[in-house]
Each structure stands twice: as structure tokens, then as C-alpha cells.
Amino acid sequence: MLKGKDLILATRKFAKDDKGKSWYYTLSTLLILSACLFASYYSTNILLKSVLSIITGLVVVRMFVIYHDYLHHSILKDSLPARILFSLFGLYVMAPTSIWKRSHDYHHKHNSKLFTAYIGSYPIYTKSKYLAASKSERTTYLFIRHPLTILFGYFFSFMYGMSIRSLLNSPRKHIDSIFAIILHITLITGIFIYGDWSIFVFVYFIPLFVACAMGSYLFYAQHNFPDTKISDKDHWDYADAALLSSSYMDLNPVMDWFTANIGYHHIHHINAKIPFYNLPKVYEAMNEFQHVGRTSLSPRDIWNCLKLKVWDPDSQRMLTLKEVYQQV
């Protein structure tokens, strides 16, 4: 069984961008997304419009993962057309390239490392830190990790966290955040001036709401699951964090397509240069990746992830609030 640096090196043969394949997946997904948006717009049946809007949101998730791969330079590196296309897409999903790349690169370098993993990720308190925190600190911490905050990721994670907050914190570094804000104000204003409420709900809001909710939950569950391991700075290891602190989300083929294989998240964290379409190949070829912490999108697994709140170094596991107070 390969470990550490040897395991990372063994994945290098999969970290090759097939530009033809990358463009095919990018453009075909964009075409499907456009078709879904037009279908949502032109459909006159409310039920059909609702279904199409939800499907559109899931296609946005797929496109976002492809966008995420581009910013990792795993696909279409140094392509000017790709840079233009994905920069525009980043504005559309309220995750401009500057803040997403900066925060996400940091996340990969500090994944599940106590006290430094909060940038680009959900904060994790130890049991002792949570109990010693003030009431306002506990409230803020629990609010960030609350299921409703994740569900309403459109407002909290993307509109505020990625766009507004990044602009307020560092305007010079994140000037593209203002373009995202202006774009969405313009879209909403234009829809209500030249369209009607149904266009706003079914063509604009539901697709982005679904995509942001799904994206927020995927990002949460990829590192907050029952078998996850959290380390302090002195004992943290990059490869261990990938295998022990990043989940394998066991999905059916349809959801693997909608999520562009991001369920193989432990492999992605071992080597972020592996294109999304090669992740299943790595899983099948290397036994080291087949015996890791798992979760899924079943209601039971979703609840088992969402109820986890703090890390207990003594028992080496995440605890629910009920368990925290039972042990006091």
C-alpha cells in the first residue's frame, strides 16, 4: 500500500489534461445549461418549469466543478478562450475567480487543520474551545454550520461570502467581486423591467438557489462526515488529510454526472491536477483510495453529517451538540 509522497507521485500519470476531452465536456455542459435555461423560460406549465429549473441548477453544479478544475490548472491551462468563458461563469455563480482561487488554494493547503482551516472552508472548533467560547462566538459558529445556512448558500456562502465580503475585506485583490455584484443587480433589474416574476423565479433564482445549496452542502460534507479526522498543526500531513479528512461520496451515475465526479474528493485532495474525468479511473486503478470514509446523499447520511458540530481530540471524532453537553 502506497502512502504519503509515494501515493501522490503514483497519481501523476492521471494528472494529464486531454484538451479535446476537456473542451468537449466544458462546451457540452454549457450547451445543456443554455438549453435548460431556454426550456425553463419558454415552458408554460408551472410544474414543468419547476422541474426544469431544478435540473438547470444541477447542471450549474456540474459546470461549477469544471470551473473549479480550470482554476486548479488541471484542465485548459493557458487557454485564453477558457479564461474568458470561466471568468464570466465565475461572475454568474457569484464566485469570482480571484476569491475562489485564493480561498480554495488555501483550503487545499490547510484541509482539516485545526484553527487554520477556516479560510475557504467551514470552521471547526474543538470541544474545549467551543465550551470556552462566549455566547456570541458560539452563536456565530453554529450559525455558519447550521443546515439552513447551508441550504441558503445562495445568500450566505456565495452572495455575501464570496462576493460582498471579499470586496469589503480586500477591494484591490477582489475587484472582480464588484463585477459579480453589478451583474446580478443588472440581471434582476432587467428581469423585472422587461420580464415578470416567473422569469425571475424559474430562470434566475431557482437554478442559482439549487446550485448554491448543493455546492454548499457538498463542500460541507466533503470534510464534515462521521469518519473524518482533524489534526493540529504539529501532526497535520497533506496526504493523511486527503485520505482521512476528505470523504468519498458514493453517488449513482446520474449524480456523478451532475457533480462532475467531485464525490471522489479524497483523490482530488491527493492531487488537484487530476482532471475530473480521470478521478474514477484513479479510484478503480488504486486500491489505496477504495477504503476511506464514505458518505452519500441519502437523507440518513445527510443528517449524520449535518448534526456534527465540534471535534473532540480525546475520542478522535466529531461530536453532536447533544454529545458535547452530555460529556460536560
Phi and psi in degrees as GROMACS dihedral restraints (atoms count N, CA, C in turn):
[ dihedral_restraints ]
;  ai    aj    ak    al  type     phi  dphi    fc
    3     4     5     6     1   -77.1    20    10
    4     5     6     7     1   147.2    20    10
    6     7     8     9     1  -139.3    20    10
    7     8     9    10     1   162.7    20    10
    9    10    11    12     1    53.2    20    10
   10    11    12    13     1  -133.0    20    10
   12    13    14    15     1   -61.7    20    10
   13    14    15    16     1   -36.3    20    10
   15    16    17    18     1   -62.4    20    10
   16    17    18    19     1   -37.7    20    10
   18    19    20    21     1   -67.9    20    10
   19    20    21    22     1   -42.4    20    10
   21    22    23    24     1   -61.6    20    10
   22    23    24    25     1   -45.1    20    10
   24    25    26    27     1   -63.6    20    10
   25    26    27    28     1   -33.9    20    10
   27    28    29    30     1   -68.4    20    10
   28    29    30    31     1   -19.2    20    10
   30    31    32    33     1   -88.9    20    10
   31    32    33    34     1    -5.5    20    10
   33    34    35    36     1   -61.1    20    10
   34    35    36    37     1   -31.6    20    10
   36    37    38    39     1   -66.9    20    10
   37    38    39    40     1   -17.4    20    10
   39    40    41    42     1   -92.4    20    10
   40    41    42    43     1   -10.8    20    10
   42    43    44    45     1   -89.3    20    10
   43    44    45    46     1    56.7    20    10
   45    46    47    48     1  -125.2    20    10
   46    47    48    49     1   129.3    20    10
   48    49    50    51     1   -86.2    20    10
   49    50    51    52     1   116.3    20    10
   51    52    53    54     1   -89.6    20    10
   52    53    54    55     1    99.6    20    10
   54    55    56    57     1   -60.3    20    10
   55    56    57    58     1   -36.7    20    10
   57    58    59    60     1   -62.1    20    10
   58    59    60    61     1   -45.0    20    10
   60    61    62    63     1   -67.6    20    10
   61    62    63    64     1   -40.5    20    10
   63    64    65    66     1   -62.6    20    10
   64    65    66    67     1   -43.4    20    10
   66    67    68    69     1   -68.1    20    10
   67    68    69    70     1   -37.6    20    10
   69    70    71    72     1   -60.8    20    10
   70    71    72    73     1   -48.9    20    10
   72    73    74    75     1   -66.8    20    10
   73    74    75    76     1   -38.0    20    10
   75    76    77    78     1   -65.8    20    10
   76    77    78    79     1   -52.0    20    10
   78    79    80    81     1   -71.9    20    10
   79    80    81    82     1   -36.8    20    10
   81    82    83    84     1   -66.6    20    10
   82    83    84    85     1   -38.4    20    10
   84    85    86    87     1   -66.4    20    10
   85    86    87    88     1   -41.3    20    10
   87    88    89    90     1   -63.1    20    10
   88    89    90    91     1   -39.3    20    10
   90    91    92    93     1   -65.3    20    10
   91    92    93    94     1   -44.0    20    10
   93    94    95    96     1   -63.9    20    10
   94    95    96    97     1   -40.7    20    10
   96    97    98    99     1   -61.4    20    10
   97    98    99   100     1   -45.2    20    10
   99   100   101   102     1   -63.1    20    10
  100   101   102   103     1   -41.7    20    10
  102   103   104   105     1   -63.4    20    10
  103   104   105   106     1   -40.4    20    10
  105   106   107   108     1   -65.8    20    10
  106   107   108   109     1   -40.2    20    10
  108   109   110   111     1   -64.1    20    10
  109   110   111   112     1   -44.3    20    10
  111   112   113   114     1   -65.1    20    10
  112   113   114   115     1   -40.0    20    10
  114   115   116   117     1   -64.6    20    10
  115   116   117   118     1   -39.9    20    10
  117   118   119   120     1   -63.9    20    10
  118   119   120   121     1   -36.8    20    10
  120   121   122   123     1   -69.5    20    10
  121   122   123   124     1   -45.2    20    10
  123   124   125   126     1   -87.1    20    10
  124   125   126   127     1   -19.1    20    10
  126   127   128   129     1   -65.1    20    10
  127   128   129   130     1   140.6    20    10
  129   130   131   132     1  -104.2    20    10
  130   131   132   133     1    -8.8    20    10
  132   133   134   135     1   -91.7    20    10
  133   134   135   136     1   121.7    20    10
  135   136   137   138     1   -59.5    20    10
  136   137   138   139     1   -43.0    20    10
  138   139   140   141     1   -62.9    20    10
  139   140   141   142     1   -44.4    20    10
  141   142   143   144     1   -64.9    20    10
  142   143   144   145     1   -40.6    20    10
  144   145   146   147     1   -60.5    20    10
  145   146   147   148     1   -39.4    20    10
  147   148   149   150     1   -64.6    20    10
  148   149   150   151     1   -47.1    20    10
  150   151   152   153     1   -61.8    20    10
  151   152   153   154     1   -45.3    20    10
  153   154   155   156     1   -62.6    20    10
  154   155   156   157     1   -36.7    20    10
  156   157   158   159     1   -65.4    20    10
  157   158   159   160     1   -40.9    20    10
  159   160   161   162     1   -66.6    20    10
  160   161   162   163     1   -43.0    20    10
  162   163   164   165     1   -61.7    20    10
  163   164   165   166     1   -40.8    20    10
  165   166   167   168     1   -58.0    20    10
  166   167   168   169     1   -43.3    20    10
  168   169   170   171     1   -60.4    20    10
  169   170   171   172     1   -39.1    20    10
  171   172   173   174     1   -68.4    20    10
  172   173   174   175     1   -34.6    20    10
  174   175   176   177     1   -68.0    20    10
  175   176   177   178     1   -34.8    20    10
  177   178   179   180     1   -60.8    20    10
  178   179   180   181     1   -39.0    20    10
  180   181   182   183     1   -58.0    20    10
  181   182   183   184     1   -47.4    20    10
  183   184   185   186     1   -59.4    20    10
  184   185   186   187     1   -45.9    20    10
  186   187   188   189     1   -64.3    20    10
  187   188   189   190     1   -33.9    20    10
  189   190   191   192     1   -66.0    20    10
  190   191   192   193     1   -41.3    20    10
  192   193   194   195     1   -64.9    20    10
  193   194   195   196     1   -37.0    20    10
  195   196   197   198     1   -65.5    20    10
  196   197   198   199     1   -42.2    20    10
  198   199   200   201     1   -58.4    20    10
  199   200   201   202     1   -44.3    20    10
  201   202   203   204     1   -60.4    20    10
  202   203   204   205     1   -40.4    20    10
  204   205   206   207     1   -64.7    20    10
  205   206   207   208     1   -40.5    20    10
  207   208   209   210     1   -59.2    20    10
  208   209   210   211     1   -42.6    20    10
  210   211   212   213     1   -73.1    20    10
  211   212   213   214     1   -16.1    20    10
  213   214   215   216     1   -84.0    20    10
  214   215   216   217     1    -2.5    20    10
  216   217   218   219     1    62.4    20    10
  217   218   219   220     1    27.4    20    10
  219   220   221   222     1   -87.8    20    10
  220   221   222   223     1   -18.4    20    10
  222   223   224   225     1  -137.1    20    10
  223   224   225   226     1   146.8    20    10
  225   226   227   228     1    52.9    20    10
  226   227   228   229     1    36.6    20    10
  228   229   230   231     1   -63.2    20    10
  229   230   231   232     1   139.4    20    10
  231   232   233   234     1    67.7    20    10
  232   233   234   235     1    14.6    20    10
  234   235   236   237     1   -90.7    20    10
  235   236   237   238     1   118.7    20    10
  237   238   239   240     1   -64.3    20    10
  238   239   240   241     1   -45.4    20    10
  240   241   242   243     1   -58.7    20    10
  241   242   243   244     1   -39.4    20    10
  243   244   245   246     1   -65.8    20    10
  244   245   246   247     1   -39.4    20    10
  246   247   248   249     1   -61.6    20    10
  247   248   249   250     1   -43.0    20    10
  249   250   251   252     1   -66.0    20    10
  250   251   252   253     1   -48.3    20    10
  252   253   254   255     1   -60.5    20    10
  253   254   255   256     1   -49.4    20    10
  255   256   257   258     1   -73.7    20    10
  256   257   258   259     1   -29.2    20    10
  258   259   260   261     1   -63.9    20    10
  259   260   261   262     1   -41.7    20    10
  261   262   263   264     1   -66.7    20    10
  262   263   264   265     1   -40.4    20    10
  264   265   266   267     1   -63.9    20    10
  265   266   267   268     1   -39.1    20    10
  267   268   269   270     1   -59.3    20    10
  268   269   270   271     1   -36.7    20    10
  270   271   272   273     1   -68.1    20    10
  271   272   273   274     1   -39.7    20    10
  273   274   275   276     1   -63.2    20    10
  274   275   276   277     1   -40.2    20    10
  276   277   278   279     1   -92.8    20    10
  277   278   279   280     1    10.9    20    10
  279   280   281   282     1    58.2    20    10
  280   281   282   283     1    35.1    20    10
  282   283   284   285     1  -132.6    20    10
  283   284   285   286     1    70.1    20    10
  285   286   287   288     1   -54.3    20    10
  286   287   288   289     1   151.6    20    10
  288   289   290   291     1   -57.3    20    10
  289   290   291   292     1   -37.5    20    10
  291   292   293   294     1   -65.5    20    10
  292   293   294   295     1   -49.3    20    10
  294   295   296   297     1   -74.6    20    10
  295   296   297   298     1   -37.1    20    10
  297   298   299   300     1   -64.9    20    10
  298   299   300   301     1   -47.1    20    10
  300   301   302   303     1   -66.3    20    10
  301   302   303   304     1   -43.1    20    10
  303   304   305   306     1   -62.7    20    10
  304   305   306   307     1   -48.6    20    10
  306   307   308   309     1   -73.0    20    10
  307   308   309   310     1   -36.0    20    10
  309   310   311   312     1   -75.0    20    10
  310   311   312   313     1   -36.4    20    10
  312   313   314   315     1   -62.7    20    10
  313   314   315   316     1   -40.1    20    10
  315   316   317   318     1   -62.2    20    10
  316   317   318   319     1   -43.3    20    10
  318   319   320   321     1   -56.1    20    10
  319   320   321   322     1   -43.8    20    10
  321   322   323   324     1   -65.1    20    10
  322   323   324   325     1   -31.7    20    10
  324   325   326   327     1   -82.7    20    10
  325   326   327   328     1   -14.7    20    10
  327   328   329   330     1  -133.8    20    10
  328   329   330   331     1    23.8    20    10
  330   331   332   333     1   -53.1    20    10
  331   332   333   334     1   119.7    20    10
  333   334   335   336     1    58.6    20    10
  334   335   336   337     1    34.4    20    10
  336   337   338   339     1   -99.7    20    10
  337   338   339   340     1   122.3    20    10
  339   340   341   342     1   -55.2    20    10
  340   341   342   343     1   133.9    20    10
  342   343   344   345     1    73.2    20    10
  343   344   345   346     1    -6.0    20    10
  345   346   347   348     1  -127.5    20    10
  346   347   348   349     1     2.0    20    10
  348   349   350   351     1   -93.5    20    10
  349   350   351   352     1     6.7    20    10
  351   352   353   354     1   -76.7    20    10
  352   353   354   355     1   -22.7    20    10
  354   355   356   357     1   -75.7    20    10
  355   356   357   358     1   123.5    20    10
  357   358   359   360     1    74.3    20    10
  358   359   360   361     1    14.8    20    10
  360   361   362   363     1  -154.8    20    10
  361   362   363   364     1   177.5    20    10
  363   364   365   366     1   -84.4    20    10
  364   365   366   367     1   134.4    20    10
  366   367   368   369     1   -65.4    20    10
  367   368   369   370     1   150.1    20    10
  369   370   371   372     1  -131.3    20    10
  370   371   372   373     1   118.5    20    10
  372   373   374   375     1   -93.3    20    10
  373   374   375   376     1   149.1    20    10
  375   376   377   378     1   -77.6    20    10
  376   377   378   379     1   165.2    20    10
  378   379   380   381     1   -57.8    20    10
  379   380   381   382     1   -45.2    20    10
  381   382   383   384     1   -66.9    20    10
  382   383   384   385     1   -38.6    20    10
  384   385   386   387     1   -66.8    20    10
  385   386   387   388     1   -39.9    20    10
  387   388   389   390     1   -63.6    20    10
  388   389   390   391     1   -45.1    20    10
  390   391   392   393     1   -67.6    20    10
  391   392   393   394     1   -28.0    20    10
  393   394   395   396     1   -86.7    20    10
  394   395   396   397     1   -10.7    20    10
  396   397   398   399     1   -72.5    20    10
  397   398   399   400     1   154.1    20    10
  399   400   401   402     1   -71.8    20    10
  400   401   402   403     1   168.4    20    10
  402   403   404   405     1   -61.0    20    10
  403   404   405   406     1   -41.5    20    10
  405   406   407   408     1   -67.9    20    10
  406   407   408   409     1   -37.3    20    10
  408   409   410   411     1   -65.2    20    10
  409   410   411   412     1   -42.1    20    10
  411   412   413   414     1   -63.4    20    10
  412   413   414   415     1   -43.1    20    10
  414   415   416   417     1   -61.3    20    10
  415   416   417   418     1   -45.0    20    10
  417   418   419   420     1   -63.5    20    10
  418   419   420   421     1   -45.7    20    10
  420   421   422   423     1   -60.4    20    10
  421   422   423   424     1   -47.8    20    10
  423   424   425   426     1   -70.0    20    10
  424   425   426   427     1   -31.1    20    10
  426   427   428   429     1   -64.4    20    10
  427   428   429   430     1   -44.3    20    10
  429   430   431   432     1   -60.7    20    10
  430   431   432   433     1   -36.9    20    10
  432   433   434   435     1   -94.8    20    10
  433   434   435   436     1     3.8    20    10
  435   436   437   438     1   -70.7    20    10
  436   437   438   439     1   141.6    20    10
  438   439   440   441     1   -54.0    20    10
  439   440   441   442     1   -37.0    20    10
  441   442   443   444     1   -70.7    20    10
  442   443   444   445     1   -33.2    20    10
  444   445   446   447     1   -64.8    20    10
  445   446   447   448     1   -39.8    20    10
  447   448   449   450     1   -68.0    20    10
  448   449   450   451     1   -44.5    20    10
  450   451   452   453     1   -58.2    20    10
  451   452   453   454     1   -41.6    20    10
  453   454   455   456     1   -94.3    20    10
  454   455   456   457     1    40.0    20    10
  456   457   458   459     1   -58.7    20    10
  457   458   459   460     1   -26.0    20    10
  459   460   461   462     1   -53.4    20    10
  460   461   462   463     1   -43.1    20    10
  462   463   464   465     1   -85.1    20    10
  463   464   465   466     1   -46.3    20    10
  465   466   467   468     1   -86.1    20    10
  466   467   468   469     1   -48.5    20    10
  468   469   470   471     1   -80.6    20    10
  469   470   471   472     1   -39.6    20    10
  471   472   473   474     1  -101.0    20    10
  472   473   474   475     1   -58.8    20    10
  474   475   476   477     1   -60.9    20    10
  475   476   477   478     1   -49.3    20    10
  477   478   479   480     1   -85.1    20    10
  478   479   480   481     1   -56.1    20    10
  480   481   482   483     1   -62.8    20    10
  481   482   483   484     1   -48.0    20    10
  483   484   485   486     1   -84.1    20    10
  484   485   486   487     1   -36.7    20    10
  486   487   488   489     1   -99.6    20    10
  487   488   489   490     1   -63.6    20    10
  489   490   491   492     1   -68.1    20    10
  490   491   492   493     1   -49.5    20    10
  492   493   494   495     1   -64.4    20    10
  493   494   495   496     1   -41.4    20    10
  495   496   497   498     1   -62.7    20    10
  496   497   498   499     1   -37.8    20    10
  498   499   500   501     1   -67.9    20    10
  499   500   501   502     1   -42.3    20    10
  501   502   503   504     1   -67.1    20    10
  502   503   504   505     1   -38.0    20    10
  504   505   506   507     1   -73.9    20    10
  505   506   507   508     1   -38.0    20    10
  507   508   509   510     1  -153.1    20    10
  508   509   510   511     1    78.7    20    10
  510   511   512   513     1   -57.2    20    10
  511   512   513   514     1   -38.6    20    10
  513   514   515   516     1   -68.8    20    10
  514   515   516   517     1   -38.5    20    10
  516   517   518   519     1   -76.8    20    10
  517   518   519   520     1   -24.8    20    10
  519   520   521   522     1  -127.2    20    10
  520   521   522   523     1    48.2    20    10
  522   523   524   525     1   -62.4    20    10
  523   524   525   526     1   -27.5    20    10
  525   526   527   528     1   -69.3    20    10
  526   527   528   529     1   -15.8    20    10
  528   529   530   531     1   -64.6    20    10
  529   530   531   532     1   -35.7    20    10
  531   532   533   534     1   -68.4    20    10
  532   533   534   535     1   -30.7    20    10
  534   535   536   537     1   -66.9    20    10
  535   536   537   538     1   -37.4    20    10
  537   538   539   540     1   -64.7    20    10
  538   539   540   541     1   -44.0    20    10
  540   541   542   543     1   -63.4    20    10
  541   542   543   544     1   -45.3    20    10
  543   544   545   546     1   -63.1    20    10
  544   545   546   547     1   -42.1    20    10
  546   547   548   549     1   -58.3    20    10
  547   548   549   550     1   -45.3    20    10
  549   550   551   552     1   -74.5    20    10
  550   551   552   553     1   -34.3    20    10
  552   553   554   555     1   -63.9    20    10
  553   554   555   556     1   -41.5    20    10
  555   556   557   558     1   -64.9    20    10
  556   557   558   559     1   -44.3    20    10
  558   559   560   561     1   -61.5    20    10
  559   560   561   562     1   -47.3    20    10
  561   562   563   564     1   -65.2    20    10
  562   563   564   565     1   -43.8    20    10
  564   565   566   567     1   -62.4    20    10
  565   566   567   568     1   -45.6    20    10
  567   568   569   570     1   -62.3    20    10
  568   569   570   571     1   -39.4    20    10
  570   571   572   573     1   -61.9    20    10
  571   572   573   574     1   -43.5    20    10
  573   574   575   576     1   -78.1    20    10
  574   575   576   577     1   -23.6    20    10
  576   577   578   579     1   -79.5    20    10
  577   578   579   580     1   -46.0    20    10
  579   580   581   582     1  -105.0    20    10
  580   581   582   583     1    -9.8    20    10
  582   583   584   585     1  -122.7    20    10
  583   584   585   586     1  -141.2    20    10
  585   586   587   588     1  -150.7    20    10
  586   587   588   589     1  -178.4    20    10
  588   589   590   591     1   -61.0    20    10
  589   590   591   592     1   -33.4    20    10
  591   592   593   594     1   -66.7    20    10
  592   593   594   595     1   -34.9    20    10
  594   595   596   597     1   -66.2    20    10
  595   596   597   598     1   -43.1    20    10
  597   598   599   600     1   -61.0    20    10
  598   599   600   601     1   -47.0    20    10
  600   601   602   603     1   -69.3    20    10
  601   602   603   604     1   -50.5    20    10
  603   604   605   606     1   -92.1    20    10
  604   605   606   607     1   -25.4    20    10
  606   607   608   609     1  -100.9    20    10
  607   608   609   610     1   -34.5    20    10
  609   610   611   612     1  -100.8    20    10
  610   611   612   613     1   -61.7    20    10
  612   613   614   615     1   -73.0    20    10
  613   614   615   616     1   -53.7    20    10
  615   616   617   618     1   -58.8    20    10
  616   617   618   619     1   -46.8    20    10
  618   619   620   621     1   -57.6    20    10
  619   620   621   622     1   -44.8    20    10
  621   622   623   624     1   -71.4    20    10
  622   623   624   625     1   -36.5    20    10
  624   625   626   627     1   -62.6    20    10
  625   626   627   628     1   -47.2    20    10
  627   628   629   630     1   -62.5    20    10
  628   629   630   631     1   -45.9    20    10
  630   631   632   633     1   -62.9    20    10
  631   632   633   634     1   -44.4    20    10
  633   634   635   636     1   -70.2    20    10
  634   635   636   637     1   -36.2    20    10
  636   637   638   639     1   -65.9    20    10
  637   638   639   640     1   -46.8    20    10
  639   640   641   642     1   -63.4    20    10
  640   641   642   643     1   -45.0    20    10
  642   643   644   645     1   -61.1    20    10
  643   644   645   646     1   -43.3    20    10
  645   646   647   648     1   -63.3    20    10
  646   647   648   649     1   -42.4    20    10
  648   649   650   651     1   -69.5    20    10
  649   650   651   652     1   -43.4    20    10
  651   652   653   654     1   -56.7    20    10
  652   653   654   655     1   -44.5    20    10
  654   655   656   657     1   -65.9    20    10
  655   656   657   658     1   -35.4    20    10
  657   658   659   660     1   -67.1    20    10
  658   659   660   661     1   -54.1    20    10
  660   661   662   663     1   -68.5    20    10
  661   662   663   664     1   -20.5    20    10
  663   664   665   666     1   -68.2    20    10
  664   665   666   667     1   -18.6    20    10
  666   667   668   669     1  -133.9    20    10
  667   668   669   670     1    -1.3    20    10
  669   670   671   672     1  -125.6    20    10
  670   671   672   673     1    82.7    20    10
  672   673   674   675     1  -139.5    20    10
  673   674   675   676     1   161.1    20    10
  675   676   677   678     1   -54.4    20    10
  676   677   678   679     1   -34.3    20    10
  678   679   680   681     1   -94.2    20    10
  679   680   681   682     1     4.7    20    10
  681   682   683   684     1   -64.4    20    10
  682   683   684   685     1   154.1    20    10
  684   685   686   687     1  -124.0    20    10
  685   686   687   688     1   133.6    20    10
  687   688   689   690     1  -114.9    20    10
  688   689   690   691     1   139.3    20    10
  690   691   692   693     1  -124.5    20    10
  691   692   693   694     1   153.0    20    10
  693   694   695   696     1   -82.6    20    10
  694   695   696   697     1   172.3    20    10
  696   697   698   699     1   -57.7    20    10
  697   698   699   700     1   -39.0    20    10
  699   700   701   702     1   -72.7    20    10
  700   701   702   703     1   -24.0    20    10
  702   703   704   705     1  -112.2    20    10
  703   704   705   706     1     6.7    20    10
  705   706   707   708     1   -76.7    20    10
  706   707   708   709     1   140.0    20    10
  708   709   710   711     1  -137.8    20    10
  709   710   711   712     1   135.5    20    10
  711   712   713   714     1   -59.1    20    10
  712   713   714   715     1   -49.5    20    10
  714   715   716   717     1   -67.4    20    10
  715   716   717   718     1   -40.2    20    10
  717   718   719   720     1   -63.9    20    10
  718   719   720   721     1   -38.6    20    10
  720   721   722   723     1   -64.0    20    10
  721   722   723   724     1   -34.1    20    10
  723   724   725   726     1   -68.7    20    10
  724   725   726   727     1   -45.9    20    10
  726   727   728   729     1   -82.3    20    10
  727   728   729   730     1   -34.1    20    10
  729   730   731   732     1  -101.7    20    10
  730   731   732   733     1   -20.3    20    10
  732   733   734   735     1  -116.0    20    10
  733   734   735   736     1     5.5    20    10
  735   736   737   738     1  -127.1    20    10
  736   737   738   739     1   129.4    20    10
  738   739   740   741     1   -84.2    20    10
  739   740   741   742     1   157.3    20    10
  741   742   743   744     1  -100.8    20    10
  742   743   744   745     1   115.0    20    10
  744   745   746   747     1   -92.3    20    10
  745   746   747   748     1   111.3    20    10
  747   748   749   750     1   -79.1    20    10
  748   749   750   751     1   102.7    20    10
  750   751   752   753     1  -117.4    20    10
  751   752   753   754     1   159.0    20    10
  753   754   755   756     1   -78.8    20    10
  754   755   756   757     1   166.3    20    10
  756   757   758   759     1   -56.1    20    10
  757   758   759   760     1   -34.7    20    10
  759   760   761   762     1   -65.3    20    10
  760   761   762   763     1   -47.2    20    10
  762   763   764   765     1   -73.1    20    10
  763   764   765   766     1   -28.8    20    10
  765   766   767   768     1   -59.9    20    10
  766   767   768   769     1   -38.4    20    10
  768   769   770   771     1   -67.8    20    10
  769   770   771   772     1   -48.7    20    10
  771   772   773   774     1   -63.1    20    10
  772   773   774   775     1   -31.2    20    10
  774   775   776   777     1   -99.2    20    10
  775   776   777   778     1     6.0    20    10
  777   778   779   780     1    49.6    20    10
  778   779   780   781     1    44.0    20    10
  780   781   782   783     1    64.1    20    10
  781   782   783   784     1    19.0    20    10
  783   784   785   786     1   -68.4    20    10
  784   785   786   787     1   -10.6    20    10
  786   787   788   789     1   -63.1    20    10
  787   788   789   790     1   -23.0    20    10
  789   790   791   792     1   -83.5    20    10
  790   791   792   793     1    52.5    20    10
  792   793   794   795     1   -71.5    20    10
  793   794   795   796     1   -30.0    20    10
  795   796   797   798     1   -65.0    20    10
  796   797   798   799     1   -34.5    20    10
  798   799   800   801     1   -72.1    20    10
  799   800   801   802     1   -40.7    20    10
  801   802   803   804     1   -58.6    20    10
  802   803   804   805     1   -37.5    20    10
  804   805   806   807     1   -76.6    20    10
  805   806   807   808     1   -24.6    20    10
  807   808   809   810     1   -67.6    20    10
  808   809   810   811     1   -42.9    20    10
  810   811   812   813     1  -149.5    20    10
  811   812   813   814     1    99.3    20    10
  813   814   815   816     1   -72.6    20    10
  814   815   816   817     1    -5.9    20    10
  816   817   818   819     1   -86.2    20    10
  817   818   819   820     1    -2.3    20    10
  819   820   821   822     1   -79.0    20    10
  820   821   822   823     1   120.8    20    10
  822   823   824   825     1   -60.5    20    10
  823   824   825   826     1   150.3    20    10
  825   826   827   828     1   -56.6    20    10
  826   827   828   829     1   -31.8    20    10
  828   829   830   831     1   -77.0    20    10
  829   830   831   832     1    -8.8    20    10
  831   832   833   834     1   -99.6    20    10
  832   833   834   835     1    -9.7    20    10
  834   835   836   837     1   -59.4    20    10
  835   836   837   838     1   -44.4    20    10
  837   838   839   840     1   -62.4    20    10
  838   839   840   841     1   -31.5    20    10
  840   841   842   843     1   -64.6    20    10
  841   842   843   844     1   -40.2    20    10
  843   844   845   846     1   -64.5    20    10
  844   845   846   847     1   -43.3    20    10
  846   847   848   849     1   -59.9    20    10
  847   848   849   850     1   -44.3    20    10
  849   850   851   852     1   -71.5    20    10
  850   851   852   853     1   -32.5    20    10
  852   853   854   855     1   -84.9    20    10
  853   854   855   856     1   -24.8    20    10
  855   856   857   858     1  -123.2    20    10
  856   857   858   859     1   114.6    20    10
  858   859   860   861     1   -62.3    20    10
  859   860   861   862     1   -25.6    20    10
  861   862   863   864     1   -59.1    20    10
  862   863   864   865     1   -25.2    20    10
  864   865   866   867     1   -95.8    20    10
  865   866   867   868     1     1.1    20    10
  867   868   869   870     1   -97.2    20    10
  868   869   870   871     1    -5.6    20    10
  870   871   872   873     1  -125.1    20    10
  871   872   873   874     1    71.4    20    10
  873   874   875   876     1  -133.1    20    10
  874   875   876   877     1   174.9    20    10
  876   877   878   879     1   -64.1    20    10
  877   878   879   880     1   133.3    20    10
  879   880   881   882     1  -120.0    20    10
  880   881   882   883     1   154.8    20    10
  882   883   884   885     1  -148.1    20    10
  883   884   885   886     1  -176.0    20    10
  885   886   887   888     1  -157.1    20    10
  886   887   888   889     1  -172.6    20    10
  888   889   890   891     1  -101.5    20    10
  889   890   891   892     1    18.9    20    10
  891   892   893   894     1   -69.6    20    10
  892   893   894   895     1   148.0    20    10
  894   895   896   897     1   -52.4    20    10
  895   896   897   898     1   -39.5    20    10
  897   898   899   900     1   -64.2    20    10
  898   899   900   901     1   -46.5    20    10
  900   901   902   903     1   -68.0    20    10
  901   902   903   904     1   -36.3    20    10
  903   904   905   906     1   -61.2    20    10
  904   905   906   907     1   -46.5    20    10
  906   907   908   909     1   -65.0    20    10
  907   908   909   910     1   -40.5    20    10
  909   910   911   912     1   -62.2    20    10
  910   911   912   913     1   -27.9    20    10
  912   913   914   915     1   -81.8    20    10
  913   914   915   916     1   -46.0    20    10
  915   916   917   918     1   -65.0    20    10
  916   917   918   919     1   -29.5    20    10
  918   919   920   921     1   -79.6    20    10
  919   920   921   922     1    -9.3    20    10
  921   922   923   924     1   -74.9    20    10
  922   923   924   925     1   134.4    20    10
  924   925   926   927     1  -126.1    20    10
  925   926   927   928     1   -46.5    20    10
  927   928   929   930     1  -135.2    20    10
  928   929   930   931     1   159.8    20    10
  930   931   932   933     1   -96.4    20    10
  931   932   933   934     1   133.9    20    10
  933   934   935   936     1  -110.4    20    10
  934   935   936   937     1   105.6    20    10
  936   937   938   939     1   -61.3    20    10
  937   938   939   940     1   -28.8    20    10
  939   940   941   942     1   -68.7    20    10
  940   941   942   943     1   -48.3    20    10
  942   943   944   945     1   -91.2    20    10
  943   944   945   946     1    -5.2    20    10
  945   946   947   948     1    57.0    20    10
  946   947   948   949     1    47.2    20    10
  948   949   950   951     1  -156.5    20    10
  949   950   951   952     1   163.1    20    10
  951   952   953   954     1   -78.3    20    10
  952   953   954   955     1   143.3    20    10
  954   955   956   957     1  -114.6    20    10
  955   956   957   958     1   152.4    20    10
  957   958   959   960     1   -83.1    20    10
  958   959   960   961     1   164.9    20    10
  960   961   962   963     1   -61.1    20    10
  961   962   963   964     1   -37.5    20    10
  963   964   965   966     1   -59.2    20    10
  964   965   966   967     1   -42.7    20    10
  966   967   968   969     1   -68.6    20    10
  967   968   969   970     1   -35.5    20    10
  969   970   971   972     1   -59.9    20    10
  970   971   972   973     1   -49.0    20    10
  972   973   974   975     1   -77.9    20    10
  973   974   975   976     1   -22.8    20    10
  975   976   977   978     1   -69.0    20    10
  976   977   978   979     1   -28.6    20    10
  978   979   980   981     1   -91.4    20    10
  979   980   981   982     1    -3.8    20    10
